Structures are given as C-alpha cells and as structure tokens.
Amino acid sequence: MAKQSMTGRPSRFTTVRLRAGYDRMEVDGFLLEVEGEIKRLGKENSGLRRQLEASPSTSEPAVEPVGADPLEEPRSVLAQAEREHAEFLDAAYTERERIIDEASRTATEMIENAEQLRKDTIKALKQQKKHLVHTNEALQAFERGHRSDMKAFMRDGLKELGVAEGS
C-alpha cells in the first residue's frame, strides 16, 4: 500500500518471501500513529518555544531549544530498520543457498550410493548365477552317471535272474 509520508515521499512495504513477515495493514497503521505523534510533538514543541520566547525571563533558559529536525529520530529508526531488514534478507538468501547446496550434495551422494549398490547387487547376482549354473551342471553330471550306474546294475541283475531262471 503506497502512502505519503510526512516528507511527501511515498512509502511502500513489501512482503517477506522466506519467513513470516509483518502484517502490512498493521505496519501502515502503526506508521500512521507514529506520524500523528510526530506532528503532535512538533506542534507542542513549537508552542513551548513561543511560550519561552514570550516569557520576560532575564536568565538563560534551563533547556536550550533543540534546533534539530523533529523527524530526524524517526528517520534514523526507519533507516536502522531498513538496514536490519536488508541484513535479514541477505542472511536468509545466504542460508537458502547453503541449504540448496547441501541438499544438492546430499542428492548427488544418494544417487552415487544407489548406483554403486545397484552395481554391487548385479555383480553379486551374477556370481550367484555362475555358482548355481556350476552346481546344476555338477548335479546333472552326477545324475547321468548315477543313471548309467543304475542301468548297468539293473542289467547285471536281470542277467543273473535270467541265468537263474534258465538253470
């Protein structure tokens, strides 16, 4: 919301993107209150100066009138707030970049670890397959040999039975 400040310059408040910010309406309301209070104090100061000048006092005034701009302190407070706001934004952007960099490194590490795990798993499975193929071939050779032995044993047994039957 744009508004005219006491200096005549427009003021604008922007929202904060990375963290919860101030309510714009609340800030504008507060600034209007501050502006009204500054005007009131300026009028009061002017009235007190006139009273001081009008009094027939021969002695020096106890308090010298301040010749400074009544808006100087609020301006310095506003400038400090703007500096702090800029510092907070810089810190937030720096932290955001650090978090993004860390997340990127972590993601890269996770991908590399997953890729290595995939390679290791494939290598282990190939070794298991090779072992199982070798074991299967050995079992098949054993089975062939055993079948051959069983056939010979049965043939020999049948021959003996045939000799025994013929006798």
C-alpha positions in Angstrom: 0.0 0.0 0.0 1.6 3.3 -1.1 1.0 6.4 1.1 2.5 9.8 1.5 4.9 10.2 4.5 5.4 13.5 6.3 8.2 14.3 3.9 5.9 13.9 1.0 7.8 10.8 -0.3 5.7 7.7 -1.0 6.3 4.7 1.3 5.8 1.1 0.2 6.2 -2.1 2.2 7.0 -5.3 0.6 6.1 -8.8 1.7 8.8 -11.2 3.0 9.1 -14.4 1.0 11.3 -16.7 3.1 9.7 -16.3 6.5 6.7 -14.9 8.2 6.6 -11.1 7.8 4.7 -8.3 9.4 1.1 -7.6 8.6 1.1 -4.8 6.0 -2.1 -3.2 7.4 -0.7 -3.3 10.9 2.6 -1.7 9.8 0.8 1.0 7.9 -1.5 1.7 10.9 1.5 1.9 13.2 3.3 4.3 10.9 0.2 6.5 10.7 0.2 6.6 14.5 3.9 7.4 14.6 3.4 10.2 12.0 0.5 11.6 14.0 2.5 11.5 17.2 5.4 13.3 15.5 3.2 16.0 14.2 1.6 16.4 17.7 5.1 16.7 19.3 6.2 19.1 16.7 3.2 21.4 17.4 3.8 21.0 21.1 7.5 21.9 20.7 6.6 25.0 18.6 4.1 26.1 21.3 6.6 25.7 24.0 9.2 27.7 22.0 6.7 30.5 21.6 5.9 30.5 25.4 9.6 30.5 26.1 10.2 33.5 23.8 7.2 35.3 25.2 8.2 35.0 28.8 10.1 38.0 30.3 12.8 36.0 31.7 16.3 37.6 32.0 18.1 34.5 32.8 19.2 31.8 30.4 16.7 29.1 29.7 17.3 25.9 31.7 16.9 23.9 28.5 18.2 25.2 25.2 15.7 24.7 22.4 16.7 21.9 20.1 17.2 23.1 16.6 17.2 19.6 15.1 14.5 18.4 12.8 11.8 16.6 14.8 11.7 13.9 12.1 15.4 13.1 12.5 15.0 10.4 15.1 12.1 8.5 13.4 14.1 8.7 10.1 17.1 7.2 11.8 14.9 4.5 13.4 13.5 3.8 9.9 16.9 3.7 8.4 18.1 1.3 11.0 15.0 -0.9 10.4 15.7 -0.9 6.7 19.4 -1.9 7.3 18.3 -4.7 9.6 15.7 -5.8 7.1 18.4 -5.9 4.4 20.7 -7.8 6.7 18.0 -10.4 7.5 17.2 -10.8 3.8 20.9 -11.3 3.0 21.2 -13.8 5.8 18.0 -15.6 4.6 19.3 -15.7 1.0 22.7 -17.0 2.2 21.0 -19.7 4.3 18.8 -20.6 1.4 21.8 -21.1 -0.9 23.6 -23.1 1.8 20.6 -25.4 2.2 20.2 -25.8 -1.5 23.9 -26.6 -1.9 23.7 -29.1 0.9 20.6 -30.7 -0.5 22.2 -30.9 -3.9 25.4 -32.6 -2.5 23.2 -35.0 -0.4 21.1 -35.9 -3.5 24.3 -36.5 -5.6 25.7 -38.7 -2.8 22.5 -40.6 -2.6 22.4 -41.2 -6.4 26.1 -42.3 -6.4 25.4 -44.6 -3.5 22.3 -46.1 -5.1 24.3 -46.6 -8.4 27.1 -48.3 -6.5 24.6 -50.5 -4.6 23.0 -51.4 -8.0 26.4 -52.4 -9.5 27.4 -54.4 -6.4 24.0 -56.2 -6.3 24.2 -57.1 -10.0 27.8 -58.3 -9.5 26.7 -60.5 -6.6 23.7 -61.9 -8.5 26.0 -62.7 -11.5 28.3 -64.6 -9.1 25.4 -66.5 -7.6 24.1 -67.3 -11.0 27.6 -68.6 -12.0 27.7 -70.7 -8.9 24.2 -72.1 -9.4 24.9 -72.9 -13.1 28.1 -74.8 -12.0 26.2 -76.6 -9.2 23.4 -77.5 -11.7 25.9 -78.9 -14.2 27.6 -80.9 -11.5 24.2 -82.3 -10.4 23.3 -83.2 -14.0 26.6 -85.0 -14.5 26.1 -86.8 -11.2 22.6 -87.8 -12.3 23.8 -89.0 -15.7 26.5 -91.1 -14.0 24.1 -92.4 -11.4 21.5 -93.4 -14.2 24.2 -95.1 -16.1 25.3 -97.0 -13.0 21.7 -97.9 -12.2 21.1 -99.2 -15.7 24.3 -101.3 -15.5 23.3 -102.6 -12.1 19.8 -103.5 -13.3 21.1 -105.1 -16.5 23.5 -107.2 -14.4 20.7 -108.1 -12.0 18.5 -109.1 -14.9 21.2 -111.2 -16.4 21.7 -113.0 -13.1 18.0 -113.6 -12.9 17.9 -114.8 -16.4 20.7 -117.2 -15.7 19.0 -118.3 -12.5 15.7 -118.8 -14.3 17.4 -120.8 -17.0 19.0 -123.1 -14.6 
